[in-house]
């Protein structure tokens, strides 16, 4: 049973935001500031998403076992 403290909504929102931003950078005529920011932070963002997924998985497993 998932509760209010479930990490699923936060994980979903983070992945959705990442997807939208990534799509915008692949656009036919992307915003220059967005491209600069994306290039500067893409690796950190990817690492953060991986960590978020790992923590979410652990927390979901813990909630299921309760």
PDB file of N, CA, C and O in Angstrom, chain B, residues numbered from 101:
ATOM      1  N   UNK B 101       0.849  -1.189   0.000  1.00  0.00           N
ATOM      2  CA  UNK B 101       0.000   0.000   0.000  1.00  0.00           C
ATOM      3  C   UNK B 101       0.885   1.241   0.000  1.00  0.00           C
ATOM      4  O   UNK B 101       1.764   1.379   0.852  1.00  0.00           O
ATOM      5  N   UNK B 102       0.659   2.138  -0.947  1.00  0.00           N
ATOM      6  CA  UNK B 102       1.453   3.348  -1.028  1.00  0.00           C
ATOM      7  C   UNK B 102       0.764   4.467  -0.256  1.00  0.00           C
ATOM      8  O   UNK B 102      -0.459   4.600  -0.299  1.00  0.00           O
ATOM      9  N   UNK B 103       1.551   5.262   0.443  1.00  0.00           N
ATOM     10  CA  UNK B 103       1.010   6.331   1.268  1.00  0.00           C
ATOM     11  C   UNK B 103       1.354   7.682   0.679  1.00  0.00           C
ATOM     12  O   UNK B 103       1.942   7.769  -0.399  1.00  0.00           O
ATOM     13  N   UNK B 104       0.981   8.753   1.402  1.00  0.00           N
ATOM     14  CA  UNK B 104       1.295  10.106   0.973  1.00  0.00           C
ATOM     15  C   UNK B 104       2.796  10.325   0.836  1.00  0.00           C
ATOM     16  O   UNK B 104       3.231  11.170   0.053  1.00  0.00           O
ATOM     17  N   UNK B 105       3.579   9.580   1.581  1.00  0.00           N
ATOM     18  CA  UNK B 105       5.027   9.749   1.525  1.00  0.00           C
ATOM     19  C   UNK B 105       5.655   8.929   0.404  1.00  0.00           C
ATOM     20  O   UNK B 105       6.876   8.785   0.341  1.00  0.00           O
ATOM     21  N   UNK B 106       4.833   8.403  -0.463  1.00  0.00           N
ATOM     22  CA  UNK B 106       5.320   7.619  -1.587  1.00  0.00           C
ATOM     23  C   UNK B 106       6.163   8.497  -2.504  1.00  0.00           C
ATOM     24  O   UNK B 106       5.799   9.639  -2.782  1.00  0.00           O
ATOM     25  N   UNK B 107       7.290   7.964  -2.974  1.00  0.00           N
ATOM     26  CA  UNK B 107       8.158   8.736  -3.865  1.00  0.00           C
ATOM     27  C   UNK B 107       7.690   8.735  -5.329  1.00  0.00           C
ATOM     28  O   UNK B 107       8.292   9.402  -6.171  1.00  0.00           O
ATOM     29  N   UNK B 108       6.639   8.004  -5.627  1.00  0.00           N
ATOM     30  CA  UNK B 108       6.211   7.850  -7.020  1.00  0.00           C
ATOM     31  C   UNK B 108       5.825   9.185  -7.670  1.00  0.00           C
ATOM     32  O   UNK B 108       6.275   9.447  -8.785  1.00  0.00           O
ATOM     33  N   UNK B 109       5.014  10.044  -7.033  1.00  0.00           N
ATOM     34  CA  UNK B 109       4.666  11.314  -7.691  1.00  0.00           C
ATOM     35  C   UNK B 109       5.886  12.204  -7.965  1.00  0.00           C
ATOM     36  O   UNK B 109       5.976  12.821  -9.026  1.00  0.00           O
ATOM     37  N   UNK B 110       6.795  12.270  -7.038  1.00  0.00           N
ATOM     38  CA  UNK B 110       8.004  13.073  -7.228  1.00  0.00           C
ATOM     39  C   UNK B 110       8.874  12.496  -8.342  1.00  0.00           C
ATOM     40  O   UNK B 110       9.417  13.238  -9.161  1.00  0.00           O
ATOM     41  N   UNK B 111       9.001  11.201  -8.369  1.00  0.00           N
ATOM     42  CA  UNK B 111       9.793  10.541  -9.409  1.00  0.00           C
ATOM     43  C   UNK B 111       9.168  10.770 -10.776  1.00  0.00           C
ATOM     44  O   UNK B 111       9.868  11.076 -11.742  1.00  0.00           O
ATOM     45  N   UNK B 112       7.853  10.621 -10.858  1.00  0.00           N
ATOM     46  CA  UNK B 112       7.153  10.834 -12.127  1.00  0.00           C
ATOM     47  C   UNK B 112       7.339  12.279 -12.607  1.00  0.00           C
ATOM     48  O   UNK B 112       7.653  12.511 -13.775  1.00  0.00           O
ATOM     49  N   UNK B 113       7.147  13.235 -11.715  1.00  0.00           N
ATOM     50  CA  UNK B 113       7.268  14.650 -12.088  1.00  0.00           C
ATOM     51  C   UNK B 113       8.690  14.979 -12.535  1.00  0.00           C
ATOM     52  O   UNK B 113       8.880  15.742 -13.482  1.00  0.00           O
ATOM     53  N   UNK B 114       9.675  14.417 -11.872  1.00  0.00           N
ATOM     54  CA  UNK B 114      11.066  14.667 -12.239  1.00  0.00           C
ATOM     55  C   UNK B 114      11.393  14.095 -13.609  1.00  0.00           C
ATOM     56  O   UNK B 114      12.050  14.750 -14.418  1.00  0.00           O
ATOM     57  N   UNK B 115      10.941  12.886 -13.868  1.00  0.00           N
ATOM     58  CA  UNK B 115      11.180  12.276 -15.181  1.00  0.00           C
ATOM     59  C   UNK B 115      10.425  13.008 -16.288  1.00  0.00           C
ATOM     60  O   UNK B 115      10.938  13.155 -17.397  1.00  0.00           O
ATOM     61  N   UNK B 116       9.229  13.461 -15.995  1.00  0.00           N
ATOM     62  CA  UNK B 116       8.441  14.206 -16.970  1.00  0.00           C
ATOM     63  C   UNK B 116       9.133  15.533 -17.304  1.00  0.00           C
ATOM     64  O   UNK B 116       9.230  15.900 -18.475  1.00  0.00           O
ATOM     65  N   UNK B 117       9.613  16.251 -16.284  1.00  0.00           N
ATOM     66  CA  UNK B 117      10.328  17.505 -16.504  1.00  0.00           C
ATOM     67  C   UNK B 117      11.583  17.270 -17.333  1.00  0.00           C
ATOM     68  O   UNK B 117      11.865  18.024 -18.265  1.00  0.00           O
ATOM     69  N   UNK B 118      12.330  16.233 -16.997  1.00  0.00           N
ATOM     70  CA  UNK B 118      13.538  15.892 -17.756  1.00  0.00           C
ATOM     71  C   UNK B 118      13.178  15.635 -19.222  1.00  0.00           C
ATOM     72  O   UNK B 118      13.866  16.111 -20.125  1.00  0.00           O
ATOM     73  N   UNK B 119      12.120  14.895 -19.451  1.00  0.00           N
ATOM     74  CA  UNK B 119      11.691  14.566 -20.805  1.00  0.00           C
ATOM     75  C   UNK B 119      11.313  15.821 -21.598  1.00  0.00           C
ATOM     76  O   UNK B 119      11.693  15.965 -22.760  1.00  0.00           O
ATOM     77  N   UNK B 120      10.574  16.711 -20.973  1.00  0.00           N
ATOM     78  CA  UNK B 120      10.147  17.936 -21.646  1.00  0.00           C
ATOM     79  C   UNK B 120      11.352  18.811 -21.983  1.00  0.00           C
ATOM     80  O   UNK B 120      11.457  19.318 -23.099  1.00  0.00           O
ATOM     81  N   UNK B 121      12.248  18.988 -21.035  1.00  0.00           N
ATOM     82  CA  UNK B 121      13.435  19.811 -21.288  1.00  0.00           C
ATOM     83  C   UNK B 121      14.313  19.203 -22.370  1.00  0.00           C
ATOM     84  O   UNK B 121      14.838  19.913 -23.228  1.00  0.00           O
ATOM     85  N   UNK B 122      14.468  17.902 -22.325  1.00  0.00           N
ATOM     86  CA  UNK B 122      15.284  17.233 -23.339  1.00  0.00           C
ATOM     87  C   UNK B 122      14.654  17.394 -24.723  1.00  0.00           C
ATOM     88  O   UNK B 122      15.358  17.637 -25.704  1.00  0.00           O
ATOM     89  N   UNK B 123      13.351  17.261 -24.799  1.00  0.00           N
ATOM     90  CA  UNK B 123      12.645  17.444 -26.063  1.00  0.00           C
ATOM     91  C   UNK B 123      12.824  18.869 -26.589  1.00  0.00           C
ATOM     92  O   UNK B 123      13.024  19.074 -27.786  1.00  0.00           O
ATOM     93  N   UNK B 124      12.750  19.844 -25.691  1.00  0.00           N
ATOM     94  CA  UNK B 124      12.927  21.233 -26.108  1.00  0.00           C
ATOM     95  C   UNK B 124      14.333  21.495 -26.654  1.00  0.00           C
ATOM     96  O   UNK B 124      14.507  22.318 -27.552  1.00  0.00           O
ATOM     97  N   UNK B 125      15.328  20.798 -26.114  1.00  0.00           N
ATOM     98  CA  UNK B 125      16.694  21.001 -26.618  1.00  0.00           C
ATOM     99  C   UNK B 125      16.880  20.369 -27.990  1.00  0.00           C
ATOM    100  O   UNK B 125      17.787  20.750 -28.731  1.00  0.00           O
ATOM    101  N   UNK B 126      16.032  19.409 -28.333  1.00  0.00           N
ATOM    102  CA  UNK B 126      16.118  18.734 -29.633  1.00  0.00           C
ATOM    103  C   UNK B 126      15.227  19.401 -30.675  1.00  0.00           C
ATOM    104  O   UNK B 126      15.169  18.962 -31.824  1.00  0.00           O
ATOM    105  N   UNK B 127      14.536  20.460 -30.271  1.00  0.00           N
ATOM    106  CA  UNK B 127      13.632  21.170 -31.165  1.00  0.00           C
ATOM    107  C   UNK B 127      14.380  21.713 -32.381  1.00  0.00           C
ATOM    108  O   UNK B 127      15.604  21.839 -32.364  1.00  0.00           O
ATOM    109  N   UNK B 128      13.644  22.026 -33.416  1.00  0.00           N
ATOM    110  CA  UNK B 128      14.239  22.528 -34.654  1.00  0.00           C
ATOM    111  C   UNK B 128      15.040  23.814 -34.433  1.00  0.00           C
ATOM    112  O   UNK B 128      16.111  23.990 -35.014  1.00  0.00           O
ATOM    113  N   UNK B 129      14.518  24.706 -33.595  1.00  0.00           N
ATOM    114  CA  UNK B 129      15.204  25.968 -33.299  1.00  0.00           C
ATOM    115  C   UNK B 129      15.172  26.206 -31.786  1.00  0.00           C
ATOM    116  O   UNK B 129      14.398  27.035 -31.308  1.00  0.00           O
ATOM    117  N   UNK B 130      16.016  25.479 -31.025  1.00  0.00           N
ATOM    118  CA  UNK B 130      15.961  25.580 -29.563  1.00  0.00           C
ATOM    119  C   UNK B 130      16.483  26.925 -29.057  1.00  0.00           C
ATOM    120  O   UNK B 130      17.282  27.590 -29.716  1.00  0.00           O
ATOM    121  N   UNK B 131      16.019  27.297 -27.892  1.00  0.00           N
ATOM    122  CA  UNK B 131      16.449  28.515 -27.228  1.00  0.00           C
ATOM    123  C   UNK B 131      17.928  28.389 -26.843  1.00  0.00           C
ATOM    124  O   UNK B 131      18.342  27.380 -26.272  1.00  0.00           O
ATOM    125  N   UNK B 132      18.712  29.413 -27.156  1.00  0.00           N
ATOM    126  CA  UNK B 132      20.151  29.370 -26.889  1.00  0.00           C
ATOM    127  C   UNK B 132      20.470  29.249 -25.404  1.00  0.00           C
ATOM    128  O   UNK B 132      21.376  28.510 -25.018  1.00  0.00           O
ATOM    129  N   UNK B 133      19.724  29.976 -24.570  1.00  0.00           N
ATOM    130  CA  UNK B 133      19.958  29.905 -23.124  1.00  0.00           C
ATOM    131  C   UNK B 133      19.642  28.512 -22.593  1.00  0.00           C
ATOM    132  O   UNK B 133      20.359  27.994 -21.736  1.00  0.00           O
ATOM    133  N   UNK B 134      18.576  27.909 -23.097  1.00  0.00           N
ATOM    134  CA  UNK B 134      18.235  26.544 -22.686  1.00  0.00           C
ATOM    135  C   UNK B 134      19.339  25.577 -23.091  1.00  0.00           C
ATOM    136  O   UNK B 134      19.735  24.719 -22.303  1.00  0.00           O
ATOM    137  N   UNK B 135      19.836  25.711 -24.315  1.00  0.00           N
ATOM    138  CA  UNK B 135      20.915  24.828 -24.773  1.00  0.00           C
ATOM    139  C   UNK B 135      22.159  24.963 -23.908  1.00  0.00           C
ATOM    140  O   UNK B 135      22.778  23.962 -23.545  1.00  0.00           O
ATOM    141  N   UNK B 136      22.528  26.199 -23.575  1.00  0.00           N
ATOM    142  CA  UNK B 136      23.701  26.426 -22.719  1.00  0.00           C
ATOM    143  C   UNK B 136      23.510  25.793 -21.342  1.00  0.00           C
ATOM    144  O   UNK B 136      24.398  25.116 -20.823  1.00  0.00           O
ATOM    145  N   UNK B 137      22.334  26.029 -20.763  1.00  0.00           N
ATOM    146  CA  UNK B 137      22.050  25.469 -19.438  1.00  0.00           C
ATOM    147  C   UNK B 137      22.029  23.948 -19.490  1.00  0.00           C
ATOM    148  O   UNK B 137      22.528  23.289 -18.578  1.00  0.00           O
ATOM    149  N   UNK B 138      21.456  23.389 -20.549  1.00  0.00           N
ATOM    150  CA  UNK B 138      21.376  21.935 -20.695  1.00  0.00           C
ATOM    151  C   UNK B 138      22.773  21.328 -20.803  1.00  0.00           C
ATOM    152  O   UNK B 138      23.079  20.335 -20.143  1.00  0.00           O
ATOM    153  N   UNK B 139      23.616  21.930 -21.636  1.00  0.00           N
ATOM    154  CA  UNK B 139      24.978  21.421 -21.817  1.00  0.00           C
ATOM    155  C   UNK B 139      25.774  21.486 -20.527  1.00  0.00           C
ATOM    156  O   UNK B 139      26.569  20.593 -20.235  1.00  0.00           O
ATOM    157  N   UNK B 140      25.560  22.553 -19.749  1.00  0.00           N
ATOM    158  CA  UNK B 140      26.292  22.729 -18.490  1.00  0.00           C
ATOM    159  C   UNK B 140      25.848  21.762 -17.399  1.00  0.00           C
ATOM    160  O   UNK B 140      26.632  21.425 -16.512  1.00  0.00           O
ATOM    161  N   UNK B 141      24.595  21.315 -17.456  1.00  0.00           N
ATOM    162  CA  UNK B 141      24.070  20.528 -16.338  1.00  0.00           C
ATOM    163  C   UNK B 141      23.572  19.134 -16.699  1.00  0.00           C
ATOM    164  O   UNK B 141      23.107  18.408 -15.821  1.00  0.00           O
ATOM    165  N   UNK B 142      23.657  18.747 -17.955  1.00  0.00           N
ATOM    166  CA  UNK B 142      23.073  17.467 -18.379  1.00  0.00           C
ATOM    167  C   UNK B 142      23.614  16.282 -17.583  1.00  0.00           C
ATOM    168  O   UNK B 142      22.841  15.423 -17.159  1.00  0.00           O
ATOM    169  N   UNK B 143      24.912  16.223 -17.378  1.00  0.00           N
ATOM    170  CA  UNK B 143      25.501  15.097 -16.655  1.00  0.00           C
ATOM    171  C   UNK B 143      25.050  15.080 -15.193  1.00  0.00           C
ATOM    172  O   UNK B 143      24.739  14.018 -14.653  1.00  0.00           O
ATOM    173  N   UNK B 144      25.013  16.238 -14.560  1.00  0.00           N
ATOM    174  CA  UNK B 144      24.568  16.314 -13.164  1.00  0.00           C
ATOM    175  C   UNK B 144      23.093  15.927 -13.037  1.00  0.00           C
ATOM    176  O   UNK B 144      22.701  15.249 -12.087  1.00  0.00           O
ATOM    177  N   UNK B 145      22.293  16.360 -13.991  1.00  0.00           N
ATOM    178  CA  UNK B 145      20.870  16.025 -13.969  1.00  0.00           C
ATOM    179  C   UNK B 145      20.680  14.516 -14.133  1.00  0.00           C
ATOM    180  O   UNK B 145      19.881  13.911 -13.417  1.00  0.00           O
ATOM    181  N   UNK B 146      21.401  13.914 -15.059  1.00  0.00           N
ATOM    182  CA  UNK B 146      21.295  12.471 -15.271  1.00  0.00           C
ATOM    183  C   UNK B 146      21.703  11.705 -14.011  1.00  0.00           C
ATOM    184  O   UNK B 146      21.045  10.742 -13.618  1.00  0.00           O
ATOM    185  N   UNK B 147      22.783  12.139 -13.391  1.00  0.00           N
ATOM    186  CA  UNK B 147      23.229  11.503 -12.143  1.00  0.00           C
ATOM    187  C   UNK B 147      22.179  11.656 -11.048  1.00  0.00           C
ATOM    188  O   UNK B 147      21.909  10.718 -10.299  1.00  0.00           O
ATOM    189  N   UNK B 148      21.594  12.843 -10.962  1.00  0.00           N
ATOM    190  CA  UNK B 148      20.544  13.081  -9.969  1.00  0.00           C
ATOM    191  C   UNK B 148      19.331  12.207 -10.202  1.00  0.00           C
ATOM    192  O   UNK B 148      18.746  11.695  -9.247  1.00  0.00           O
ATOM    193  N   UNK B 149      18.942  12.028 -11.452  1.00  0.00           N
ATOM    194  CA  UNK B 149      17.789  11.166 -11.756  1.00  0.00           C
ATOM    195  C   UNK B 149      18.071   9.708 -11.398  1.00  0.00           C
ATOM    196  O   UNK B 149      17.200   9.006 -10.884  1.00  0.00           O
ATOM    197  N   UNK B 150      19.280   9.269 -11.671  1.00  0.00           N
ATOM    198  CA  UNK B 150      19.652   7.893 -11.312  1.00  0.00           C
ATOM    199  C   UNK B 150      19.571   7.712  -9.800  1.00  0.00           C
ATOM    200  O   UNK B 150      19.039   6.711  -9.320  1.00  0.00           O
ATOM    201  N   UNK B 151      20.095   8.672  -9.054  1.00  0.00           N
ATOM    202  CA  UNK B 151      20.028   8.590  -7.590  1.00  0.00           C
ATOM    203  C   UNK B 151      18.586   8.633  -7.097  1.00  0.00           C
ATOM    204  O   UNK B 151      18.225   7.914  -6.166  1.00  0.00           O
ATOM    205  N   UNK B 152      17.763   9.473  -7.717  1.00  0.00           N
ATOM    206  CA  UNK B 152      16.353   9.548  -7.345  1.00  0.00           C
ATOM    207  C   UNK B 152      15.665   8.207  -7.564  1.00  0.00           C
ATOM    208  O   UNK B 152      14.901   7.755  -6.711  1.00  0.00           O
ATOM    209  N   UNK B 153      15.931   7.568  -8.698  1.00  0.00           N
ATOM    210  CA  UNK B 153      15.323   6.267  -8.985  1.00  0.00           C
ATOM    211  C   UNK B 153      15.788   5.202  -7.998  1.00  0.00           C
ATOM    212  O   UNK B 153      14.992   4.371  -7.560  1.00  0.00           O
ATOM    213  N   UNK B 154      17.058   5.221  -7.649  1.00  0.00           N
ATOM    214  CA  UNK B 154      17.563   4.251  -6.677  1.00  0.00           C
ATOM    215  C   UNK B 154      16.901   4.435  -5.322  1.00  0.00           C
ATOM    216  O   UNK B 154      16.476   3.464  -4.696  1.00  0.00           O
ATOM    217  N   UNK B 155      16.813   5.686  -4.868  1.00  0.00           N
ATOM    218  CA  UNK B 155      16.195   5.959  -3.560  1.00  0.00           C
ATOM    219  C   UNK B 155      14.707   5.643  -3.579  1.00  0.00           C
ATOM    220  O   UNK B 155      14.162   5.115  -2.609  1.00  0.00           O
ATOM    221  N   UNK B 156      14.055   5.968  -4.689  1.00  0.00           N
ATOM    222  CA  UNK B 156      12.624   5.686  -4.806  1.00  0.00           C
ATOM    223  C   UNK B 156      12.363   4.186  -4.746  1.00  0.00           C
ATOM    224  O   UNK B 156      11.412   3.733  -4.109  1.00  0.00           O
ATOM    225  N   UNK B 157      13.219   3.427  -5.415  1.00  0.00           N
ATOM    226  CA  UNK B 157      13.056   1.976  -5.423  1.00  0.00           C
ATOM    227  C   UNK B 157      13.181   1.428  -4.003  1.00  0.00           C
ATOM    228  O   UNK B 157      12.375   0.603  -3.574  1.00  0.00           O
ATOM    229  N   UNK B 158      14.187   1.892  -3.287  1.00  0.00           N
ATOM    230  CA  UNK B 158      14.362   1.424  -1.900  1.00  0.00           C
ATOM    231  C   UNK B 158      13.179   1.787  -1.025  1.00  0.00           C
ATOM    232  O   UNK B 158      12.710   0.973  -0.230  1.00  0.00           O
ATOM    233  N   UNK B 159      12.689   3.037  -1.179  1.00  0.00           N
ATOM    234  CA  UNK B 159      11.578   3.488  -0.355  1.00  0.00           C
ATOM    235  C   UNK B 159      10.301   2.718  -0.701  1.00  0.00           C
ATOM    236  O   UNK B 159       9.540   2.352   0.195  1.00  0.00           O
ATOM    237  N   UNK B 160      10.061   2.471  -1.983  1.00  0.00           N
ATOM    238  CA  UNK B 160       8.866   1.708  -2.383  1.00  0.00           C
ATOM    239  C   UNK B 160       8.934   0.284  -1.827  1.00  0.00           C
ATOM    240  O   UNK B 160       7.934  -0.247  -1.344  1.00  0.00           O
ATOM    241  N   UNK B 161      10.100  -0.321  -1.897  1.00  0.00           N
ATOM    242  CA  UNK B 161      10.259  -1.673  -1.349  1.00  0.00           C
ATOM    243  C   UNK B 161       9.972  -1.672   0.145  1.00  0.00           C
ATOM    244  O   UNK B 161       9.322  -2.582   0.659  1.00  0.00           O
ATOM    245  N   UNK B 162      10.454  -0.655   0.838  1.00  0.00           N
ATOM    246  CA  UNK B 162      10.215  -0.545   2.279  1.00  0.00           C
ATOM    247  C   UNK B 162       8.731  -0.399   2.559  1.00  0.00           C
ATOM    248  O   UNK B 162       8.211  -1.048   3.467  1.00  0.00           O
ATOM    249  N   UNK B 163       8.031   0.447   1.789  1.00  0.00           N
ATOM    250  CA  UNK B 163       6.595   0.652   2.002  1.00  0.00           C
ATOM    251  C   UNK B 163       5.797  -0.608   1.729  1.00  0.00           C
ATOM    252  O   UNK B 163       4.818  -0.884   2.422  1.00  0.00           O
ATOM    253  N   UNK B 164       6.199  -1.369   0.738  1.00  0.00           N
ATOM    254  CA  UNK B 164       5.504  -2.601   0.391  1.00  0.00           C
ATOM    255  C   UNK B 164       5.675  -3.634   1.513  1.00  0.00           C
ATOM    256  O   UNK B 164       4.756  -4.392   1.822  1.00  0.00           O
ATOM    257  N   UNK B 165       6.861  -3.644   2.108  1.00  0.00           N
ATOM    258  CA  UNK B 165       7.130  -4.620   3.156  1.00  0.00           C
ATOM    259  C   UNK B 165       6.436  -4.292   4.472  1.00  0.00           C
ATOM    260  O   UNK B 165       6.321  -5.157   5.341  1.00  0.00           O
ATOM    261  N   UNK B 166       5.971  -3.052   4.630  1.00  0.00           N
ATOM    262  CA  UNK B 166       5.292  -2.685   5.880  1.00  0.00           C
ATOM    263  C   UNK B 166       4.010  -3.375   6.038  1.00  0.00           C
ATOM    264  O   UNK B 166       3.319  -3.173   7.037  1.00  0.00           O
TER     265      UNK B 166
END
